[in-house]
Amino acid sequence: ESTTRRAFLSTVAAIGAAAIIPTVANAKVDYENIAYLGGGSVVDLNNANLRAYLRLPGMYPGAAGKIVSHGPYKSVSDVYNIPGLTSGEKDVIKNYEGRFTAKEPAAEYVIDRINNGLYR
């Protein structure tokens, strides 16, 4: 009888433990457009951080600041509609136009476009 009781209690304990273990969330581990966030030759206008434009001489801080402060952009050509964009900034953007893309905005990256918390 004690063996049966132990078996029963261990089974109940195992079921109880399994019930309190949280289920695994379907977290987005890999972002398919990670290469466009500043580590490659093409920059995503909708998701890349301000620092991504440091690699493009003439873009930072003026044109880059205006790009990340506006949007989202449906296409690369939408950046030319940014209010207050000077003709010089438009020229610089035109020079790099082939290195830009406009991917679907991803909330986890859009939130950090202006300030990603990296300080020197």
N, C-alpha and C positions, 0 to 999 in steps of 0.2 A: 504494500500500500504506500510506503514512503517513497519507493522508486517511482511509482505512478504519479504521486503528488509532485516530486521533484521534476519529472519530465513535463508535467502540466505547467508548473510554475516557470520553468525555463522557456517553454514555448510562449507563454503569455509575456514574459519579460522580453523575449526577442521581438515579438510582434509590437509590443509597446515601444521598444527602442527604435524600431523601423518607422513607426508612426511619427515620432518626434524629430527624426532626422529630416531637415528641410530638403525639398526637391531642388534639383539643379535648375537654375534659371537659364533661359535661352539667351545668354548674353552674346552680343556681337563682338567676337574676339578679333576678327580680322576685317579691316576696312578695305574693300577692294580698290579704292582709289588712293591709298596711302602714298603711292609714288608721286602724286600730284600735290602733296602738301608742302613741298619745298625741298625735298631730297633729290629730286630729279631735274631734268631740263625743262619740263613743262609744269606750270603752276596753275592750280585750280582757283579761279577767281572767287568762287563761292565758299570755299572751305579752308584755303591756305591762310596761315597766320601772317601778320605784318612782316615778321622776320624773314619769310620766304623771299621777299622782294629785295632784301639786302644783296642778294647774289646778282641782281640786275642793275648795273650802274645807271644812275639817274632816276630810278623809280622811287627810292626811299629818300626822304620821308613823304614828300608831297603827293605824288601820284598814288603811291602805295597806301598812304593814309586815307585818301579819298576812296580808293577801291574797296578797302576793308570796311569803311564806314557806311557804305551804301550796298546795294544789292538786295536780294539775290539777282543774279544775271541769268537770263535765258540763253544768251549767246555772248561770245566775246565782244561783239560789236556794241552791246548794251553799255559797256563802260564809257563810251564816248558821250553818253547822255547824262553823266554825273554832273549835277549842278556845281558851278564854280570851277570846273576843270579848265585850266589855262591852255593856251595853244601850245606852249612848251611842254606841258604834261601830256597833252594829246600826241605830240610828236614822239615823246619817249615811249608812250604806250604803243604807238604804231610800230616803233622799232622792234618791240618784243611781241607783237601781236601773234606771231606764229608759235610762241612759247606759252600761250595761255589757252586754257580750256574752261568751260563752264559746266561743271558736273552738278548733279542734284545736291542741294544743300543738305548736310548731315548735322543735326542738332548738336551732336557731341563735338563737332569741330567749329561750327559757326559761332558758338558761344565764346570761343577763345581767339577769334580772328584779330581783335585789336590788342588784347593783353592776355598772353598765355601764362603769365606768372613767372617768367624767366627773367631774372635780374642779374646784373653784373656787380 
